[in-house]
Amino acid sequence: MNSTLETREVEFAHALRCALEESVADLPAPALERLAAARAAALARKKPETVEAPVFVPAFAGAGAPVAAPDAAPRAGAGRRPLRGLAILAPLAALVIVLIGVASWEDQRRIDENADIDAAMLSDDVPLSAYLDHGFHAYLSHSR
């Protein structure tokens, strides 16, 4: 159902409720008592609502295993619920380990690049103060 249709239905229900609330004051007392009794009887006969909570089932944990209904009798293997938590935590732990490994690899790569630059500067014949001189940069750009 699209949202515009739902919005129109909600607006209609609100307008109907307001109209009923306004006209209830005009009803005679015996009619109000009968309506209240009918409502109480209807609520007494109403079936209790069953609330079904969504169940998270990992994609690969127990693939192909039959899924029991929530109200089914517990099976002999029902005591294995702590292992289901492990099925969720294991991929998360692996993800954290991979992220830490990638971060340390990137840091090591950056350190190696800086070390190569430092080694090239120190092994060069040009003194370090020349790299700070703006004229030297101009000389390098014209000499190439």
N, C-alpha and C positions, 0 to 999 in steps of 0.2 A: 504494500500500500504506500502510495507516495505521500509526501509530507503535506501537500496542499489539501488533499482529501482528508487527512487526519486532522488538520487544523480546522477545516470547515465542520467536521463532525464534532470536534470539541466545542467550537463556537455555538453550534446548534444545541448541543447538550446543555451548555451554560445558559443559553436563552430559554430553553424549556424549563430548566430548574428554576430560573428566576420567575417565570410565569406561574409555575406551580406554587412557589413560595408566596407570591402575591395573592393567589386565589384561595389559599388554604384558610385565610382569615375569614372568608365568606361562608365556609362550610358550617352546617349546624353541629352541635356538640355530639349527638348520637352518631353521626356519620364519621366524625373524627375518631370516636371510640372504636367503631367497627374497623376503620382503616388501621388503627394501632393494633387491634387484635389480629387482623389478617397479616400484618407485617410480622408480628411476633410468631405466628404460626408458620409463616414462610421461612423465617430464620431458624426455627426449631427443626424443620424438615431439610434444611440445606445440608448438603454433604460437606464434610470437612475438606478444605483445600489442601492438596498435597503440594508441598514446595520441593521442587527438584533443584538441588544445587549443581552447578556445572562441575564435572569431574575432569581433572587434568590427567591425561594418560600420555606419558612420553612416547614419542613416535616409534622408537626401536625397542623399548623395554617391554617385553612380552608380545612382540609382534606375532600375530596369528593365534594368540591365546583368546579363548572366548571371554567376552565381557559379561559379567553377571549383573543382573538387575540390582538396584540399590536395596531393595527389600528382600533379596534372596537370603537363604540361610548361609551362614559363614561356612567356608570350606576348611579342610584340614590344613591347607597352606596359608591360611589367613594371618598367621603370625609373622609373615615375612614383610610386613609393612615398613620396617626400618630400612630394608634394602631398596625400597622405592625412593627414599630420600637420597640414598647414595647414587641412584641413577640420575638424579637431577644435579647433584653436587659434583659428580665426576666431570661432566663437560664444562661446567663453570670453572672448576679448578684447572682444567687443561687450558681453557681460554686465558686465564690469568697468567699461567706459566708461559704461554706463547707470547702474550703481550710484554711480559717482563723480559723475555729473551730478545724480542725485536727491539725494545728500548735500549738494552745493553749493547746489542750489535750496532745500533745507530751511534751510540756514544763512542764505542770503540773505533768505528769508521771515522768519526769526526776527529778523534784524538790522533789517529794515524795520518790523516790528511794534514793536520797542523804540524805534526812531527816531520813530515816530508818537506813542508814549506820551511820550517826552522832549519832543517839539515841543509837544504839548498842555499839558504841565506848564509849560514855559517861557513859552508865550504866554498863560497864564492870568493873571488879575489877583491871584490869591491867592499869597502868598509861599511859597517851598518849605518853610520851617520849619513852616507850618501843616499840611502833610501828615504831619509827624512827631508832631503833638500829638494825643493820644487824645481830647481834648475836641472837637477839630475834626471828627473822624470821627463822634462822637456828634451834633454839630450838623448834619452833612450827612445823617445817617440820620433825624433828626427833622424837618428842613426839607422833606423830599420827601414 
